[in-house]
Amino acid sequence: MKSVLMTGASGGIGSAIKELLLENGYKVSTIGRGDAQIVCDLKDSKLLAKEVEKWLKTNAVDILINAAGFGLFDPLESTKPEKIDELISVNLTAPITLSHLCLKKF
């Protein structure tokens, strides 16, 4: 059985991907703030790395799916810098961090 580690499984496309994988016999483990095997806010890269490293000590991962993400649609001049930091953390830093950690296991 292939093991999948994924973000963004709680809604939208990620939820559909998760269901399709489960229907096809994959073991799916999720990372998220709510009902997830690894409970972590993707905006906190240090905590994310710590929690995933701990999880990887006892779990295998064959496939990584980075499906979490969000967009900012306000004009740049009215977008708060904190929101831009959040966007970069979730959409860029978290996938890079997870890819780096999982690649160590291959």
Backbone as JSON, one array per atom type, in Angstrom:
{
  "sequence": "MKSVLMTGASGGIGSAIKELLLENGYKVSTIGRGDAQIVCDLKDSKLLAKEVEKWLKTNAVDILINAAGFGLFDPLESTKPEKIDELISVNLTAPITLSHLCLKKF",
  "N": [[0.85, -1.18, 0.0], [0.65, 2.15, -0.91], [1.87, 5.09, 0.65], [0.67, 8.27, 1.44], [1.4, 11.64, 2.06], [-0.12, 14.61, 2.82], [-1.06, 18.09, 2.35], [-3.74, 20.44, 2.7], [-6.03, 18.86, 2.63], [-8.5, 19.22, 3.75], [-10.41, 20.63, 2.37], [-11.93, 21.72, -0.75], [-10.07, 21.1, -3.74], [-8.07, 19.52, -2.59], [-9.48, 17.93, -0.73], [-11.02, 16.36, -2.46], [-8.98, 15.02, -3.82], [-7.89, 13.55, -1.7], [-10.06, 11.84, -1.04], [-10.29, 10.35, -3.43], [-7.8, 9.06, -3.47], [-8.02, 7.48, -1.12], [-10.17, 5.83, -1.88], [-8.89, 4.33, -3.75], [-7.15, 2.74, -2.38], [-4.92, 3.85, -1.11], [-2.89, 4.83, 1.68], [-3.55, 7.61, 3.49], [-2.17, 10.35, 5.03], [-2.58, 13.36, 6.78], [-1.73, 16.88, 6.98], [-2.55, 19.58, 8.94], [-4.62, 22.16, 10.44], [-6.85, 21.28, 11.76], [-8.68, 18.39, 11.92], [-6.4, 16.28, 11.58], [-3.6, 14.07, 10.95], [-1.11, 15.11, 11.48], [-1.06, 17.78, 13.33], [-0.81, 21.07, 12.69], [-0.04, 24.43, 11.98], [0.49, 25.64, 8.83], [1.74, 28.02, 8.47], [3.7, 28.27, 10.34], [6.76, 27.51, 10.06], [8.89, 26.37, 11.52], [7.65, 24.84, 13.55], [6.2, 23.16, 11.87], [8.27, 21.73, 10.56], [9.39, 20.42, 12.79], [7.23, 18.83, 13.72], [6.68, 17.21, 11.48], [9.14, 15.93, 11.07], [9.18, 14.39, 13.42], [6.95, 12.75, 12.92], [7.83, 11.4, 10.62], [9.72, 9.67, 11.64], [8.42, 7.37, 12.4], [6.8, 6.69, 10.32], [6.27, 5.93, 6.88], [6.66, 7.57, 3.71], [5.51, 7.68, 0.49], [4.47, 9.34, -1.4], [4.16, 12.8, -1.73], [1.85, 15.37, -1.39], [1.28, 18.64, -1.95], [-1.25, 20.42, -1.41], [-2.37, 22.54, -0.13], [-3.16, 26.0, 0.02], [-3.6, 29.51, -0.69], [-5.0, 32.58, -1.98], [-4.39, 36.1, -2.49], [-6.4, 38.82, -3.14], [-6.83, 41.49, -3.04], [-5.94, 44.87, -3.91], [-2.42, 45.48, -4.12], [-1.43, 47.69, -2.69], [-3.22, 47.96, -0.6], [-2.98, 45.67, 0.82], [-2.06, 44.06, 3.74], [1.22, 43.69, 5.1], [1.54, 41.44, 6.77], [-0.31, 39.62, 5.75], [0.81, 39.03, 3.3], [3.15, 37.79, 4.15], [1.97, 35.5, 5.32], [0.87, 34.29, 3.04], [3.21, 33.67, 1.57], [4.41, 31.91, 3.39], [2.56, 29.74, 3.53], [2.1, 29.04, 0.8], [4.61, 28.81, -0.37], [6.95, 28.47, 1.41], [6.15, 26.33, 3.15], [5.58, 24.09, 1.31], [8.2, 23.78, 0.24], [9.68, 23.17, 2.56], [8.42, 20.76, 3.36], [8.91, 19.15, 1.11], [11.71, 19.02, 1.18], [12.12, 17.66, 3.66], [10.81, 15.21, 3.16], [12.22, 14.22, 0.96], [14.58, 13.45, 2.11], [13.93, 10.98, 3.08], [13.84, 9.25, 0.96]],
  "CA": [[0.0, 0.0, 0.0], [1.4, 3.4, -0.99], [1.58, 6.05, 1.71], [0.62, 9.65, 0.96], [1.37, 12.72, 3.04], [-0.66, 15.75, 2.08], [-1.65, 19.29, 2.94], [-4.91, 20.92, 1.97], [-7.01, 17.78, 2.47], [-9.76, 19.51, 4.44], [-11.39, 21.3, 1.53], [-11.65, 21.97, -2.16], [-9.41, 20.09, -4.55], [-7.37, 18.61, -1.7], [-10.44, 16.97, -0.18], [-11.36, 15.44, -3.54], [-7.79, 14.18, -4.03], [-7.81, 12.61, -0.58], [-11.1, 10.82, -1.2], [-9.92, 9.5, -4.57], [-6.69, 8.21, -3.03], [-8.55, 6.49, -0.18], [-10.98, 4.88, -2.65], [-7.99, 3.49, -4.54], [-6.32, 1.93, -1.51], [-3.75, 4.53, -0.55], [-2.93, 5.28, 3.08], [-3.39, 9.06, 3.42], [-1.95, 11.09, 6.28], [-2.76, 14.78, 6.46], [-1.17, 17.93, 7.81], [-3.48, 20.69, 8.96], [-4.94, 22.76, 11.74], [-7.99, 20.64, 12.4], [-8.7, 16.94, 12.01], [-5.28, 15.81, 10.76], [-2.66, 13.24, 11.67], [-0.09, 16.05, 11.95], [-1.76, 19.04, 13.58], [0.17, 22.14, 12.6], [-0.36, 25.55, 11.11], [1.53, 25.71, 7.8], [2.43, 29.32, 8.55], [4.77, 28.14, 11.33], [7.68, 26.57, 9.41], [9.69, 25.65, 12.52], [6.79, 23.82, 14.14], [5.91, 22.22, 10.8], [9.44, 20.86, 10.41], [9.51, 19.61, 14.0], [6.15, 17.83, 13.77], [6.82, 16.27, 10.37], [10.31, 15.09, 11.38], [8.75, 13.43, 14.43], [6.06, 11.81, 12.24], [8.61, 10.6, 9.66], [10.49, 8.66, 12.36], [7.64, 6.14, 12.54], [5.91, 6.53, 9.17], [6.87, 6.03, 5.55], [5.93, 8.4, 2.76], [5.83, 7.41, -0.91], [3.98, 10.44, -2.22], [3.86, 14.06, -1.03], [0.96, 16.26, -2.13], [1.14, 19.97, -1.36], [-2.48, 20.97, -1.98], [-2.82, 23.72, 0.62], [-2.77, 27.28, -0.56], [-4.63, 30.54, -0.78], [-4.61, 33.75, -2.76], [-4.75, 37.45, -2.04], [-7.01, 39.44, -4.31], [-6.93, 42.92, -2.85], [-4.8, 45.6, -4.5], [-1.21, 45.35, -3.33], [-1.25, 48.81, -1.77], [-4.08, 47.83, 0.57], [-2.72, 44.37, 1.44], [-1.16, 44.17, 4.89], [2.42, 42.86, 4.97], [1.34, 40.17, 7.46], [-1.02, 38.72, 4.84], [1.79, 38.6, 2.29], [3.98, 36.81, 4.85], [1.19, 34.27, 5.44], [0.78, 33.7, 1.7], [4.52, 33.09, 1.26], [4.61, 30.78, 4.29], [1.69, 28.61, 3.17], [2.18, 28.67, -0.61], [5.98, 28.6, -0.83], [7.85, 27.91, 2.42], [5.68, 25.01, 3.62], [5.88, 23.04, 0.34], [9.64, 23.55, 0.16], [10.06, 22.49, 3.79], [7.93, 19.38, 3.31], [9.65, 18.44, 0.06], [13.06, 18.78, 1.72], [12.05, 16.63, 4.68], [10.43, 13.93, 2.56], [13.29, 13.75, 0.09], [15.57, 12.78, 2.97], [13.46, 9.61, 3.35], [13.9, 8.4, -0.25]],
  "C": [[0.9, 1.24, 0.0], [0.92, 4.36, 0.1], [1.71, 7.47, 1.17], [0.61, 10.59, 2.16], [0.91, 13.96, 2.3], [-1.13, 16.89, 2.95], [-2.89, 19.64, 2.13], [-6.02, 19.9, 1.8], [-8.38, 18.1, 3.06], [-10.79, 20.21, 3.55], [-10.97, 21.4, 0.09], [-11.03, 20.79, -2.88], [-8.7, 19.06, -3.66], [-8.28, 17.55, -1.11], [-10.82, 15.93, -1.24], [-10.19, 14.49, -3.84], [-7.7, 13.12, -2.94], [-8.83, 11.49, -0.74], [-10.78, 9.85, -2.33], [-8.79, 8.55, -4.19], [-7.18, 7.12, -2.09], [-9.36, 5.42, -0.91], [-10.1, 3.9, -3.43], [-6.92, 2.79, -3.7], [-5.06, 2.57, -0.96], [-3.98, 4.82, 0.92], [-2.62, 6.77, 3.03], [-3.25, 9.64, 4.82], [-1.96, 12.57, 5.93], [-2.06, 15.68, 7.47], [-2.15, 19.09, 7.78], [-3.76, 21.16, 10.36], [-6.03, 22.01, 12.47], [-7.81, 19.15, 12.55], [-7.63, 16.37, 11.07], [-4.37, 14.93, 11.61], [-1.51, 14.09, 12.23], [-0.78, 17.39, 12.1], [-0.73, 20.16, 13.66], [-0.34, 23.22, 11.66], [0.79, 25.7, 10.11], [2.27, 27.03, 7.8], [3.63, 29.28, 9.5], [5.77, 27.09, 10.83], [8.52, 25.78, 10.41], [8.88, 24.53, 13.17], [6.45, 22.75, 13.1], [7.06, 21.23, 10.65], [9.57, 19.91, 11.6], [8.48, 18.48, 14.0], [6.3, 16.78, 12.66], [8.05, 15.37, 10.58], [9.95, 14.01, 12.41], [7.87, 12.35, 13.79], [6.84, 10.87, 11.33], [9.46, 9.53, 10.35], [9.76, 7.33, 12.44], [6.72, 5.87, 11.36], [6.7, 6.67, 7.87], [6.03, 6.98, 4.7], [6.44, 8.08, 1.36], [5.5, 8.59, -1.81], [3.7, 11.64, -1.32], [2.97, 14.91, -1.93], [0.81, 17.55, -1.35], [-0.08, 20.64, -1.99], [-3.0, 22.19, -1.24], [-2.36, 24.98, -0.1], [-3.93, 28.25, -0.53], [-4.1, 31.71, -1.58], [-5.03, 35.03, -2.09], [-5.24, 38.2, -3.27], [-7.23, 40.93, -4.17], [-5.78, 43.61, -3.58], [-3.6, 45.55, -3.56], [-1.07, 46.47, -2.3], [-2.15, 48.73, -0.54], [-3.92, 46.47, 1.27], [-1.7, 44.53, 2.56], [0.04, 43.24, 4.7], [2.29, 41.49, 5.67], [0.64, 39.15, 6.57], [-0.09, 38.2, 3.75], [2.72, 37.56, 2.91], [3.26, 35.47, 4.98], [1.12, 33.54, 4.1], [2.1, 33.01, 1.34], [4.78, 31.86, 2.13], [3.82, 29.55, 3.85], [1.96, 28.12, 1.74], [3.59, 28.35, -1.08], [6.85, 27.89, 0.22], [7.43, 26.52, 2.87], [5.93, 23.91, 2.59], [7.38, 22.75, 0.2], [10.13, 22.78, 1.38], [9.65, 21.02, 3.75], [8.67, 18.56, 2.26], [11.05, 18.08, 0.55], [13.06, 17.64, 2.73], [11.74, 15.26, 4.1], [11.5, 13.36, 1.65], [14.39, 13.05, 0.88], [15.22, 11.32, 3.2], [13.58, 8.69, 2.13], [15.28, 7.83, -0.45]]
}
